[in-house]
């Protein structure tokens, strides 16, 4: 089996806080891994949880669980430009850049709020079932996916804002990531210690990938490389081939790895380490890995 990459370089950088400031620091790390600084710390609501960015508008969206709001942040000046009131305990957030639409799960309300990015107003509130947690969007198909306790994924149409399918996955699904190139959805199942691979064409589980102890939490995809990264809650990031749906690498990161995000333009993945207050920066390589902490970058073949 030909692997997408044979090595991954890891660079761990200290951050001041997880959230918008951490996102800024991570972006800086893409260009200068050894000289990361926090460029801004932005006050938002109470208990900021998830964060998503719209690259077309340079806008960042942060859910505030205890405030019941979403903070809208301008990436140009790092200030909150709007605060949108939603349902009870907003959790996951995803952006469809093509339609300038934002989707937010309200965990205790059992709903998904659909927000217009142009006006920062709630355009619709969709009943999604009990305890919606994570959300991911496919900008090519206009479909979005919501993980729900105890073992379900709701498939919703972005055109009609209705549930069009319900898929059974593993126990305690949480993270969800989409590869729009292959129309494939990846859902982490924390208790089952697996990743469910869902076909967007048929809305069925086509593979279940074991990631091992202790769990499967955050997930991110690199669409260009067809590679999936899963934070395992301990000190590893599990790397999965999207071509074979098998684990081909385990990369040691910081303690309590829970979140993951990928910048496909730079083949760089960022993993949040909850217990270490750090972000690990993973550089994908086909050849020899760059030394941790160095300025070297890996060249594509």
Buried (B, 14 or more C-beta within 10 A) or exposed (E): EEBBBEBBBBBBBEBEEBBBBBBBBBBBBBEEBEEBEBEEEBEBBEEBBBBBBBEEBEBBBBBBBEBBBBBBBBBEEBEBEBBBEBBEBBBBBBBBBBBBBBBBBBBBBBBBBBBBBEEBEBEBBBEBBEBBBBBBBBBEBBBBBBBBBEBBBBBBBBEEBEBEBBBEBBEBBBBBBBBBEBBBBBBBBBBBBBBBBBBBEEBEBEBBBEBBEEBBBBBBBBBBBBBBBBBBBBBBBBBBBBBBBEBBBBBBBBEBBBBBBBBBEBBBBBBBBBEBBBBBBBBBBBEEBBEBEEEBBBEEE
